[in-house]
């Protein structure tokens, strides 16, 4: 396993790394099914022909959060339990020599909660003088974190996050996100997540950054 399962060799800081993670170049956007902009955050929904499931590209600017602070807040699983209202359970555990994240997400009644088991790595890159933070995550399976009764395990999940300075005091954010939540997800929930859920999440994370400064 090891870091290679999340980062390819192109993600090493010693190489002339691209501004976006290598995984982003592998996305084949066959049909843009929805596009939203809310509170300065753009969300593009892409529906690949093979799976029929949505992939999301998110882009925006958080004006009062520096890139390093934003990356630190995003990686702090214990702090996220304080500010993310949809977290039911979230922790890191050492499994087979690697740090694995377990994450259970609250879903609205009567739907079952979803949970994730995934690997995550962060790289702080210098690309032609630009400091860029990259976080990659992908689902995995380990015997120590088996499926739970009453909770649906998300077995297909991957995320790429790129953060860099907006040239002022804030951060430019680009995120690629895909998961297969399983079961029957109502269209209204998918639409809500794209139009409101992601912008609200970034707004909450911006507020969390300010409180993180006070905490530290």
N, C-alpha and C positions, 0 to 999 in steps of 0.2 A: 504494500500500500504506500504510505508515505506521502510527501507533498506532491509528488508527480501525479497523483490521482486528482488533484484539484488544480494545480498550476502546471502548465507545460513548461518546457525549458525556455520558451520564449518569454516567460514571465519573470525571469531572473533579472535582478537589478543591474547586473554587470553587462547585460546585453542591451543593444539599442532597442528597447521595448516600445511598442506602439502605444498610442494614447488610450486605446481601448483594449480590454483583455482579448487574447487570441480566440476565446470561445465565441466572441461576438461575430467574428468573421465567418463562423460556421452556421449562423442563423440564415435560413432561406425564407425570406418573407414573401410568400406566394400570393397572399391576398390581405390587404389592409381592410379589416372589417369594421373598425371603429376608431375614431380619433377624438380626443377630448382635451380641453384646456381649462383648468380651474385653479385660481389663486396662484397664477404664475407657474403652474406645473402642467406639462404636457404629457398625455398618456396616449400611446398608440397601441391598439389591440390588433394582433395578427393571428389569423386562423390558418395554420398549415393544412394543406389538403390531406396529408396522410393520416393525421390523428383527429382532426376536427376540433382540437382543443386550442385555447387561446394562449399565445405568448404575448408578453407586454414589454414595451419599451417606454421608459419613463425618463423625462428630462426636465430640469428646472434649476432655479437658483435659490439658495437659502442665504439671505443677505447678511444675517448677523452671526453666522457660524463659520469659523475658520475651517479649512479642510482637515487639519490634524485633529481638532476638537470633534468634528463631525464623525471622523473615522473612529476615534476613541469611544465615543458614545455608542456608535453602531455596534462595536465589538463587545461592549460591556454587557454580558447577559444578565448579571445580577442587577444592574441598574435598570435594564429594560423592563424588568418585572415591576418596577415602581411607576413607570410612565406609560406603558403600553397596556391599555385596558383589555385587549383581546388575548393576552397571555394567560393561559391557565396554569402551565408549568413550563419551566425553561431552566436548563442547567447543562454544564459540560461534564463529561465523564471520560476518563482514560480507558480505552478499549484497544487491546492488542498493540500497545505502544503509540496510539494516536489519540488526539483529543476529538471526541465526537460530541455533537450537540443534540440534545433531546428537546423538542419544542412541541407543546400541545396548545392548539389555538381554539378559542371559544367560537362556536358557531351558533347562530340564532335558533331557538326552539322552533320546530321539533327536530331539527337536523342534528346529527351526531357531531361531536367535536372531531377535528382532524389532528393527527400528530405527525411529526417529522423526525427522522434521524439522519443527520448529515455531517459531512466534513466541511470545514471552512478554513480558509487561509487568507491572510492579508499580506500585501506587498506594498512597500513605499518606494516608488520609483522616481528616478531623475531622468526625464526625457527632454533632451536639448534645453536644459535649464528650467524646465517645468517640473514642479514637484507634484506627482500624481499618486493618489492612494487607490489601490485596487483590492477589492475583496471578492473572492470567488467561493461559491458554495455548491455542493451537489449531494444528492441523497446517497445513502449507503445502508448497509444492513450488517448488524453485529448481533451475535446471540445474546449478549448481555442486555440488550434493549429490545426485547420482543414486543409483539403487538399486544394491545390491551383490550379487554372486553369493553364494548360500548364506544370505542374510539376507532375511527377509520384511519389506517396508516397510509400516508401519502408516500408512495414508492418512487414516483418520478418527480424530482424537484431539482431545479438548478437556478442559480442567480449569479449575476455579475454586476458589481457596483464600481463605478469610477467616480472619484471626487478630485477636483482641482480648484484652485483659486479662481474667483470671478474677476480678479484684478483689483479688487477693493478689500473689504473686510469679510466678504462672504465666500460661498462655495458654489461652483457649478456641479450638478449631480447628473449622472447618466446611469440608468439601471435597466438591465435586461432580466426578465423574470418569467419562469415557466413552472407550473406544477400540474399534476393530474390529481385533483382532489377526490376522485372516485365518487360513486353514488350519483344521484340526480341532483344537480345544483340548479335552482330556479334562475331563469334569465334575469329576473329583477335583481338578484344578488350579484350576478356577474356585472350587470350594468352599474349597480351601486358601487362596487369595488373599484371600477375603472373611473367613474365620474367623481366619487367622493372619498372612497376608502384610501386610495393612494395619496391624494393631496392632503387628506386629514392626517395620515401617518407622518408625512414629511413636516406638516405643521406642528404635530406633537413632538417630533424629534427635534425641531428647531427650539421649541420651548424647553425640551429636556437638556439641550446644550447649555442654555443659560443657567438652568438649575444645577447642572453638572459643575459649572464653574464655581457656583456658591458652595457646592458640596466638597470640592477639592480645595 
